[in-house]
Amino acid sequence: MTEMLDAPVTTLEFDGDDSRPLQQLPTTETKAKWEQFALGVFIVVPLLGVLGAGFVLWGTGLSWLDIALSAMFYVITLHGITVGFHRYFTHGSFKAKRALRIALAVAGQLAIQGPVTRWVADHRRHHAYSDEDGDPHSPWRYGTGFKALSKGLWHAHIGWLFNVEQTDQRRFVPDLLADKDIRVLTKLFPAHVALSLLAPPLLGGLITWSWTGALTAFFWASVIRIGLLHHITWSINSICHTWGSRPFKTKDRAVNVWWLAAISGGESWHNLHHADPTCARHGVDKGQVDSSARVIALFEKAGWAWDVRWPKPERLAARRAA
């Protein structure tokens, strides 16, 4: 297979000023009915698992193995999204060796948030039209009143996922569609879904040598872990465009939400991200937790990543709000 492109953002390279390309609203593709059904299953079932977590804790407790497996798979899939899908494939915040690129794509797909091409297409479109007509998930879609914003928050958090019309991948991710590695990995998305669901119970069952160990691992490290990560990711679309601080100037309503930072891998420093989209670090001020930036730094130190777009003082100063 050929090497993937080192600079994943090509025709839709978004510079730090968050300017929008002068183009017509994006054309769309149509989502199949089976995709709508599968999406509903993967949203509802983990949500029910989260709601039932308290009853499981009350009845049988939570083992250290369950905690370890849940944490391990959460960290892998979280950073597959934040480092891989978002900062690398969407914005080209660094360049990476082929093995790392493939590993990041697989880790992101294990989060069960769709194939890499669809995720990246939606996010590039979001930046092109952030909080304007054409943004696939703006909470301000219906207006600014309480009722309109309530409806908009639902749309930004979950509702937009059920849109039949999808972002045109030929327009927003031509670089990924042209790459053989990515095309193969996209076709393997169903296998990655199965792996993400079945690996925890397999490990839990083998380590404890019991069906109980397999079942509790499936509940905590598969169902609960997937549900939690889904809602943390969706919160960046909804909460982080609604309530929070705005220390940097942007052309949209992106905000920083400090209490989401640790569990989102630093993604909730969203105001800075929209002020300087290609920056590899989102938590740029003192005390701002950003584990995704630390992971990228480790990759750079190991020689797997290079040309990392770390924050520059002059760029930050130019984007500071008065």
DRENDO-92682 format. One record per atom (N, C-alpha, C, O): x, y, z; residue in three letters. Coordinates in pm, whole numbers, plus 50000, padded with zeros to 5 digits. Each point is the difference from the previous one (the first is absolute). Layout:
// residues N
XYZala
...
//
This chain:
// residues 322
500844988050000met
499165012050000met
500885012550000met
501075000250060met
498475010049873thr
500785012249990thr
499985007750129thr
499134998250085thr
501855010549929glu
500075008650118glu
498825009650004glu
499585005049895glu
499894997750222met
498965010050013met
500625013849987met
501205001750025met
498005008049938leu
500505013649985leu
500485005350134leu
499324998350102leu
501845008349900asp
500535005650124asp
499205012150046asp
499955002950119asp
499435004149789ala
499205011850036ala
498554997349970ala
499545002749888ala
499714992050208pro
498644995549974pro
499045011149963pro
498984997249937pro
501295015250098val
499105010949964val
500545006549874val
501085005950002val
498174993249887thr
500505005249875thr
499155011749954thr
500295011550035thr
498694986049888thr
499215010949942thr
499235007850104thr
499555011149973thr
500294983350146leu
499275007050105leu
500915002750120leu
499624997750114leu
501565007249858glu
500955003650106glu
499495012550070glu
499895010549938glu
499794988450192phe
499475011350074phe
501125006550078phe
500594993850089phe
499725018549880asp
501085007150068asp
499535004450138asp
498834998550036asp
502115006850040gly
499715003550139gly
498995011050018gly
499485001850111gly
500215005749783asp
499045010850019asp
498574995249991asp
499075007950012asp
500744978749967asp
498684993949998asp
499135006049889asp
498785000450013asp
501835004149878ser
499235005549889ser
499294988949926ser
500444988550001ser
498455014949936arg
499214990049929arg
500315000549851arg
500145010949944arg
499984977649991pro
500255000049857pro
498825006249925pro
498854998150040pro
501425009249854leu
498955006149921leu
499464989649903leu
500504998749888leu
498494993950154gln
499434989549918gln
498534998750034gln
499555004850104gln
499714988749811gln
498584997950026gln
499824990150113gln
500944992950037gln
497875006450016leu
499734990550107leu
500294985849952leu
499834997049882leu
500624994350208pro
500444986849959pro
498884991649942pro
498865000350048pro
501474992249847thr
499064990149949thr
499974988550098thr
500884998950085thr
498144992549904thr
499834989450100thr
499874986449935thr
499764998649880thr
500424991450205glu
499764986249963glu
498854995050085glu
499655006450099glu
499754982449864thr
498854994750073thr
500394987950083thr
500674990949952thr
498925009250174lys
500294988850090lys
498964988949979lys
498815002849990lys
501654984750003ala
499104988649982ala
499194997450126ala
500405003750110ala
498424989849873lys
499124997350113lys
500674990950103lys
499825001850121lys
500974988449832trp
500664991150095trp
501015007650086trp
500224996550116trp
500385014049827glu
500945008150077glu
499265007850109glu
500515001550111glu
498295003449856gln
499195007050099gln
499654990750116gln
500085003950116gln
499544983849851phe
499634990250102phe
501214996550088phe
499904999850122phe
501244997549813ala
501214996550075ala
500435011550091ala
500434997850113ala
499445014449836leu
500355011750080leu
499125000950124leu
500495002650110leu
498224995149872gly
499105000250114gly
500364989750105gly
499965002850120gly
500414985249836val
500404989350092val
501225004150081val
500054998250121val
500965007549810phe
501255003450067phe
499905012750083phe
500935003350074phe
497975003949916ile
499775011350089ile
499154995850119ile
500325003350114ile
498604989649859val
499044996450104val
500554989750097val
499865001550121val
500784987949827val
500464989250087val
501065004850101val
499864997250119val
501205009949837pro
500955005150100pro
499365009650099pro
500365000150118pro
498685008149835leu
499325009250090leu
499234992450107leu
500035003750117leu
499284985849844leu
499304991650097leu
500994993650097leu
499714998250118leu
501484998349829gly
501024994350086gly
500475009950105gly
500204996450116gly
499985016049843val
500415010450095val
498945001850107val
500325001250119val
498404998949840leu
498915001650095leu
499924988250097leu
499635001650116leu
500724986449834gly
499924988250084gly
501244997550084gly
500044990650080gly
500995017849902ala
501274997750070ala
499835000250151ala
500604992050071ala
498575017149977gly
499795001050145gly
499434987250059gly
500384996050110gly
498704997749816phe
499404987650049phe
501034988750004phe
499984991850092phe
500915007849810val
501044989849999val
500965002150116val
500394990550067val
500015022049955leu
500885003050112leu
499384995950133leu
500674994550087leu
498035008449927trp
499304996850124trp
499924985050023trp
500084995350113trp
499744997349776gly
499804985750015gly
501274991950011gly
500134991850090gly
500825010349820thr
501174991249995thr
501325007150017thr
501044993550014thr
498975019749986gly
501255007150016gly
500755001449869gly
499544995849895gly
501635010150115leu
500845002749884leu
501414995550033leu
500615005050095leu
499924985449828ser
501314994450031ser
501125008949947ser
499795008449913ser
501404989550141trp
501175007449952trp
500314996449856trp
500505008349925trp
499214979450035leu
500214996049861leu
499075007849907leu
500425004649894leu
498324996950147asp
499065007949920asp
500475014449985asp
499925005749891asp
500595000050218ile
500505013749995ile
501205001049907ile
500105009349920ile
500824981150090ala
501215000249917ala
499674998649852ala
500535007449917ala
498604983250050leu
499634998049860leu
499255012149945leu
500235004349887leu
498865001250194ser
499245011849956ser
500945011749975ser
499875006949899ser
501064995350193ala
500945011249985ala
500894998149879ala
500245009549925ala
500254978450055met
500894997249888met
499315002649866met
500545006949914met
498264987650069phe
499295001849873phe
499505014349983phe
499915005049888phe
499765001750223tyr
499575013949990tyr
501165008849953tyr
499835008449912tyr
501344989750147val
501175008249963val
500384997749854val
500315009549928val
499684978050029ile
500374996849861ile
499015006349902ile
500415006649904ile
498314991450120thr
499005005049904thr
499845015150008thr
499775006649899thr
500334999050222leu
499935014650015leu
501085006749916leu
499725009149923leu
501534986350092his
501095006449927his
500034995949853his
500615006849918his
498734982250049gly
499814996949859gly
499165010749933gly
500245003649885gly
498775001750189ile
499175010949950ile
500745013350007ile
500095007249900ile
500434996250217thr
500565013450020thr
501325002249925thr
500185010149932thr
500734980450081val
501305001249934val
499904995849853val
500535006849912val
498784981950064gly
499934994649865gly
499005007049909gly
500385007549911gly
498334989950112phe
498955005649915phe
500055015249995phe
499865005949893phe
500335000450225his
499875014550008his
501285007549964his
500065006649896his
500954992450188arg
501175008549981arg
500884995849882arg
500655008349937arg
499364978550033tyr
500824995549888tyr
499234999949868tyr
500335007549909tyr
498654983950081phe
499344998349871phe
499195012349958phe
499965003349881phe
499395003450214thr
499195011749963thr
500855012249975thr
499855006649897thr
501054996750195his
500705012849996his
501484999449964his
500625010449980his
499944977650010gly
501414999149963gly
500925007050098gly
500935006949959gly
498814991350173ser
500805006750101ser
501414994450011ser
500875006150063ser
499374982449877phe
501344994149996phe
500044990149885phe
498974996449944phe
502234999350022lys
500184989449901lys
500404987350074lys
500595000550107lys
499084988149834ala
500244987450070ala
500454989149904ala
499655000049882ala
501124990650172lys
500394988449922lys
498784991449971lys
498995000550070lys
501124991649824arg
498864992249952arg
499434990950109arg
498784999250014arg
502064994050062ala
499514990950104ala
499185007550104ala
498984995050046ala
501475017049992leu
499275007950098leu
498685004749942leu
498984999850069leu
501025004549805arg
498775004649937arg
498944989149999arg
498835002450030arg
501604985549935ile
499064988749997ile
499504997050141ile
498814997650019ile
502105002450080ala
499624997350138ala
499005010450051ala
499054996550070ala
501155016249896leu
499095010550043leu
498634998449936leu
498985002450064leu
500994993749810ala
498724997949931ala
499244988450064ala
498795000950020ala
501924988350011val
499354988450063val
499505003650139val
498864996750035val
501975010150046ala
499595003950135ala
498785009049997ala
499114998750084ala
500825010449818gly
498835008649987gly
498764992449962gly
498915002850052gly
501224987649859gln
498834992249958gln
499524990850111gln
498824996350003gln
502074999950089leu
499594991950115leu
499075007850094leu
499324994050083leu
500655019349904ala
499085008250081ala
498564998849952ala
499085004650068ala
500734989349816ile
498684997949940ile
499265013349981ile
498845001550039ile
501855008049899gln
499405012849963gln
499985001749849gln
499905011149948gln
500194977649981gly
499985000149855gly
501384998249942gly
501005001550070gly
499084995249800pro
501294998749933pro
500755013349999pro
499385010750010pro
501924988749978val
500825012150004val
499605010049892val
500015012050026val
499654983449854thr
499665009349893thr
498745008050032thr
499965012049973thr
499044981750084arg
498765007150032arg
500225009750116arg
499525011349995arg
501194984450108trp
500255008650116trp
500755012549957trp
499625011250036trp
501444987049888val
500835011349958val
499235009349907val
500135012250010val
499084982349899ala
499215008349909ala
499045008950078ala
499885011949971ala
499444982450128asp
499075007850082asp
500735011150074asp
499505011250011asp
501694985750041his
500695010150081his
500625011049915his
500025011650041his
500484985049843arg
500505010549912arg
498865009249955arg
500185012149989arg
498684982049987arg
498835008249963arg
499595008950117arg
499635011549980arg
500444983250142his
499675007950119his
500875012450008his
499515010950030his
501794987549945his
500895011650007his
499775009749885his
500195012150017his
499414982949869ala
499755008949886ala
498795009050023ala
499945011149949ala
499084983950129tyr
498745007450019tyr
499615000850148tyr
498824999950032tyr
502155000850056ser
499724999250143ser
498965010050047ser
500165012149985ser
498744982650073asp
498885007950053asp
499345008649892asp
499435010550031asp
500654985349845glu
499335006649889glu
499234989649920glu
500114988150029glu
499135016349871asp
499334990649911asp
501054990949936asp
501005004849945asp
498764982350063gly
500964990449947gly
500734992450108gly
500544989349973gly
499495016050152asp
500614992850112asp
499114988150032asp
498815001850026asp
501734985949974pro
499164988350024pro
499464999050142pro
499004993250023pro
501655013550076his
499544998150138his
500165012650086his
500584999350109his
498925011949845ser
500045012050085ser
498795000350095ser
498884997849956ser
501355004950174pro
498865001150093pro
499185012749977pro
498925001450058pro
501575007749859trp
499305012649971trp
499184999149872trp
499595010249945trp
500194977850008arg
499324997549873arg
498605006049995arg
499565004849895arg
499724995150220tyr
498595004250001tyr
499795013650062tyr
498865004650008tyr
502195002150036gly
499845013250059gly
500655001050136gly
500724990950043gly
499035020450026thr
500685002850126thr
499084999550122thr
500495000750113thr
498214998249868gly
499094999350113gly
500144986850075gly
500644990749951gly
498765008650169phe
500134988050083phe
499494987649927phe
500674989749997phe
498165011249946lys
499414988549931lys
500834996149878lys
500274988349976lys
500145021949948ala
500804997449880ala
501354993950035ala
500484990949932ala
500155014250176leu
501304994950039leu
499894985850057leu
500894991749978leu
498035005650094ser
499794986450051ser
499904990149885ser
500594989150005ser
498675014749893lys
499884991649881lys
501344998949929lys
500374989349951lys
500375021850044gly
501305000149935gly
501024991450072gly
500824993549936gly
499145006550197leu
500934991750078leu
499764985149972leu
500944992349986leu
497805003950008trp
499684986049967trp
500524996649860trp
500584989449978trp
499215019749928his
500474997849863his
501524998749998his
500534990949935his
500205018050134ala
501454999949998ala
500584987850071ala
501054994949962ala
498245000450141his
500524988950080his
499754986549933his
500924991949987his
497855005749970ile
499654987049944ile
499205001149869ile
500234992349907ile
498855017250088gly
499045000449890gly
500625000149861gly
499484993549909gly
501635013950074trp
500605001249867trp
500494986749946trp
500124998249879trp
500184992350211leu
500504987049956leu
498984992249919leu
500354991149922leu
498365012450096phe
498944992849930phe
499595006749869phe
499054995549935phe
501645015050027asn
499715006249872asn
500214990049886asn
501044993349994asn
497985005649918val
500134990949886val
501085005049905val
500764992149944val
499305021150037glu
501015005749913glu
501315001350075glu
500055005050112glu
501034990349825gln
501314999850062gln
500975009149924gln
499785003149883gln
501285001050183thr
501025008449939thr
500624993049879thr
500304988150005thr
499885019349889asp
500594994749877asp
501504997650022asp
500785009450008asp
499594978050002gln
501394996650027gln
500915003449883gln
501185002950020gln
498294996949857arg
500835003349883arg
500465014450006arg
501065003349948arg
498175005350115arg
500395014150011arg
500935002450118arg
500965007649989arg
498764985950125phe
500715003450123phe
501184990950033phe
500905004250073phe
499124983549877val
501154991250031val
500544993249874val
500174987850000val
500095019649893pro
500554993649880pro
501354993550025pro
500344990049937pro
500435015550156asp
501314994350034asp
499874986350062asp
500804991049971asp
498205007150115leu
499814987050066leu
499404989849903leu
500384988350002leu
498695016149915leu
499384990949904leu
500994995149896leu
499834989249943leu
501215018650032ala
500994996249900ala
501064990550054ala
500844995149925ala
499125002350205asp
501034992050064asp
499544985650021asp
498934997650057asp
501864992949897lys
499614985850006lys
499894995150144lys
499084992550033lys
501855011650052asp
499964995750140asp
498695004250066asp
499364992150069asp
500245020349908ile
498785005150062ile
498774993149942ile
499054997050073ile
500965000449799arg
498854993149938arg
499844986050059arg
498884995550026arg
502234997649994val
499944986650060val
499495000850143val
499134992250040val
501405017250038leu
499605001350140leu
498525003950012leu
499324995450091leu
500205012949818thr
498595003850002thr
499124987849979thr
498974998550066thr
501424992849842lys
499234987749976lys
500064990750121lys
499104991850020lys
501955009450060leu
500154991450118leu
499295005550123leu
500104994150108leu
499185017149878phe
499335006050116phe
499094990150073phe
500054999550123phe
499114992549808pro
499174990250074pro
500844990450083pro
499614996450111pro
501534999449837ala
500884991150077ala
500565007150123ala
500184993850105ala
500115019149882his
500505007750114his
498915002050106his
500295000250120his
498465001149836val
498895000750094val
499924987150081val
499875000350122val
500214988349809ala
499954987150068ala
501174998450096ala
499824995150111ala
501365009149846leu
501194999050087leu
499845008550124leu
500334995750110leu
499155016449873ser
499835009150114ser
499014994450102ser
500165001850120ser
498824991549831leu
498984994350088leu
500454987050066leu
499694997550117leu
501044994149808leu
500274986450047leu
501354998350069leu
500184990650077leu
500785018349896ala
501324998550063ala
499945000950152ala
500624991750067ala
498645018049992pro
499955000650147pro
499444987350065pro
500614994950093pro
498224999949862pro
499514987850064pro
500924988049977pro
500094991150085pro
500585008649800leu
500934989049976leu
501155000550101leu
500364989850058leu
500195022149962leu
501085001550098leu
499494997450142leu
500664993250079leu
498175012349952gly
499444998050134gly
499744985350029gly
500264995250111gly
499224997849789gly
499724985850019gly
501264991750015gly
500064990950082gly
500965012249838leu
501244992350005leu
500775002650129leu
500574990850059leu
499455021949984ile
500755003450121ile
499374993950125ile
500704994950088ile
497975005649920thr
499304994450117thr
499634985449981thr
499654993050095thr
500425002549779trp
499584986549963trp
498574997250046trp
499694989750060trp
499445020349909ser
498614998650041ser
499095007849906ser
500425009849939ser
498324985650052trp
499025007449920trp
499635013250068trp
499695009849933trp
500354990150200thr
499695012450073thr
501015010949965thr
499625011549978thr
501664984950018gly
501035009649964gly
499815005449859gly
500255011849974gly
499304979649935ala
499755004349863ala
498815009549994ala
500045010149930ala
498894986750142leu
498795008149996leu
500205013750064leu
499565010149945leu
501114990450170thr
500225013150063thr
500965008649918thr
499855012249995thr
501144981449941ala
500915007549913ala
499255005649880ala
500265011249957ala
498814981149989phe
499205004749887phe
499155012050042phe
499895009749926phe
499524989450192phe
499145010950046phe
500815012850022phe
499625010749951phe
501504988350122trp
500755012050038trp
500965004749891trp
500025011849966trp
500764979049979ala
501065004049907ala
499525000749855ala
500715005549915ala
498124989250056ser
499435001349865ser
498855010050002ser
500115010949944ser
498774985450120val
498785008149993val
500185013750068val
499765010349938val
500654989750187ile
500135012750074ile
501095008649940ile
499825012149983ile
501324981849984arg
501115007649941arg
499605006749868arg
500335011649978arg
498964981149937ile
499575005749872ile
498995011250023ile
500105010649938ile
498944987150150gly
498995010250027gly
500615012750057gly
499635011049958gly
501304987650137leu
500625011650061leu
500805008049896leu
499885012249993leu
500934980849927leu
500815007049900leu
499135006949895leu
500325011049957leu
498594982550002his
499085006449906his
499515013450053his
500065010149930his
499474990050194his
499425012250054his
501045010750030his
499715011949992his
501514984050042ile
501075009850018ile
500335006649866ile
500155012249992ile
499964979849903thr
500275005449867thr
498895009249954thr
500265010849948thr
498504984950070trp
498865008249956trp
499895012850081trp
499495010149952trp
501004989750173ser
499965012050083ser
500885011149943ser
499745011850023ser
501314984549904ile
500835010149936ile
499185007649895ile
500165012149983ile
498964980749947asn
499145006349900asn
498925008850062asn
499655010549946asn
499824985250168ser
498865006950059ser
500445009950108ser
499875012149981ser
500634983050131ile
500365008650113ile
501115009849962ile
499945011750037ile
501074983649890cys
501165008449969cys
499745010149888cys
500925006649953cys
497834994650006his
499615011149912his
498895008250066his
499305007649934his
500564990750199thr
498885006650068thr
500445007850124thr
499925012350002thr
500564980650103trp
500335006550126trp
501464997850034trp
500484988650000trp
500245022150029gly
501394998850038gly
500745013249978gly
499395010449975gly
501924989050036ser
500825012149986ser
500505001549857ser
500134990249926ser
500165022450037arg
500475002849864arg
501245009150007arg
499915011849967arg
501234982750073pro
501215008350010pro
500615003549865pro
500855008949991pro
498724984249903phe
500545002749867phe
498895004349904phe
498844996350017phe
501545011649884lys
499045005149902lys
499724989349894lys
500924994249943lys
497795003350033thr
499594990949893thr
498805006049928thr
499395009550049thr
500284985049836lys
498865004849922lys
498754991850029lys
498985001449932lys
501104990150171asp
498844991950038asp
499835000950150asp
500535009250063asp
498734981349998arg
499705000550143arg
500734989250078arg
499544996050107arg
501584999249843ala
500764989650070ala
500545005450133ala
500495011350007ala
499404980550098val
500425004150134val
500894989350063val
500034988549956val
500695015450148asn
500774990750083asn
499124995250115asn
499325008150064asn
500704978949964val
499244994250112val
500994991950083val
500354988749964val
500095016950147trp
501104994150076trp
499684986450059trp
500874991350006trp
497885006550038trp
499684987750071trp
499894987849907trp
499894988750048trp
500145013549822leu
500004988949906leu
501414996349953leu
500184990049930leu
500815018150107ala
501324998649941ala
500644986350022ala
500474993749905ala
499565001750220ala
500704987650030ala
499384988049930ala
500714991749944ala
497965007350057ile
499354988249942ile
499845001049848ile
499624990349935ile
500655021550009ser
499905001649854ser
501365000349933ser
500095002449879ser
500974995450195gly
501345000249942gly
500465013849960gly
500875001449915gly
498555009050147gly
500385013749970gly
499185006449890gly
500265011449962gly
498754981549986glu
499205005349889glu
499085011450041glu
499575007849915glu
500124993250213ser
499045010350043ser
500625013950011ser
499315009650034ser
502004991649937trp
500595013449985trp
499685004249857trp
500885002649918trp
497824998050056his
499495000949863his
500115014049942his
500075001649878his
499935008450208asn
500135013749951asn
501365002049934asn
500095005749891asn
500974989750174leu
501335001149939leu
500054992049871leu
500595004549901leu
498794983750098his
500054991649880his
499405007349880his
500544999249890his
498355007850130his
499395007249889his
500755012849966his
499875005249889his
500904999950204ala
500835011649971ala
501254996149921ala
500525007949921ala
499964979950102asp
501214995249933asp
499834985049972asp
500604991850070asp
498605004549830pro
499584986149979pro
501114989849979pro
499854988550039pro
501265015649899thr
501054990149972thr
500974998050116thr
500914991849990thr
498925015550117cys
500904999050115cys
499884986150065cys
498894995250023cys
502234998550005ala
500004986650057ala
499624999850147ala
499624989550053ala
500485021950015arg
499635001050141arg
498805009350013arg
500025011249950arg
498934984150118his
498825008250021his
500035007150135his
499555011450011his
500984982150090gly
500135006250131gly
501325007450008gly
501014994450042gly
499005018249917val
501265007449984val
500375008550121val
501145004450012val
497924997850078asp
500285008350117asp
500384991450121asp
499754988050001asp
500855018250097lys
500494992950118lys
498884992550070lys
498935005550026lys
501324981850005gly
499044991850072gly
498944993549914gly
499144993050053gly
500905009249816gln
498984994249912gln
500424985949957gln
500944998349924gln
498344991850127val
500324985949973val
499704996749854val
498925002949950val
502054990949983asp
499834996049860asp
500824987349975asp
501135000749952asp
498284987950082ser
500734987349987ser
500304996749854ser
500994993349971ser
498175011449937ser
500244997249858ser
501305006549953ser
500744994049923ser
499535018250124ala
501255006649965ala
501204992350056ala
501044999249936ala
498804995350183arg
501104992250060arg
500254987249919arg
501154995949985arg
497794998049965val
500164988049917val
500755003649871val
500904992749958val
498725018449981ile
500695004549878ile
501475002650029ile
500874996649920ile
499425009550195ala
501395002750039ala
500794987150015ala
501184999449963ala
498194990250092leu
500664987050013leu
500304994049863leu
501074994449978leu
497975006849929phe
500214995149864phe
501175007549934phe
500814994049930phe
499245019150094glu
501085008149943glu
501354995850057glu
500984998849926glu
499084999150205lys
501244996050066lys
500484986449950lys
501214997649990lys
497834993449979ala
500354986749952ala
500395000049852ala
500484989949948ala
499335021449984gly
500345000849859gly
498904995349908gly
500214998749879gly
498594998850177trp
498884995449917trp
499235011649940trp
499294998349900trp
500835013550159ala
499305012049952ala
501005011449987ala
500995000650073ala
498755008349834trp
500885011549980trp
499205011749943trp
498814998749970trp
501875012850014asp
499325012149953asp
498755002950083asp
498955003749947asp
501184994550184val
498855002450089val
499755015050011val
500935007850022val
497834996249962arg
499655014250004arg
499685004150144arg
498845001650039arg
502235000050040trp
499835004250138trp
499625014850005trp
500315007549907trp
499024996850201pro
499575014150008pro
501195009550002pro
501024997250063pro
498845013949867lys
501035010349997lys
499495012350074lys
498875004349978lys
501965001550110pro
499565011550082pro
499435011449917pro
499035006350040pro
501584996549844glu
499535011349920glu
498624997349939glu
499185009149988glu
500564978349974arg
498694996549946arg
498935000850109arg
498895004749976arg
501454990550142leu
499065000550112leu
499695014450037leu
498855003550024leu
502185004749983ala
499815014150036ala
499105007149901ala
499185008350039ala
500964988649833ala
499215006349897ala
498534996050007ala
499125007149950ala
500624981450112arg
498634994950005arg
499335002150135arg
498834996550018arg
501885009250077arg
499435002650132arg
498885010349990arg
500105009749925arg
498844988050151ala
498925009750005ala
500485012250079ala
500824998850091ala
498665012649873ala
500445012450066ala
499525000150145ala
500265009650073ala
//
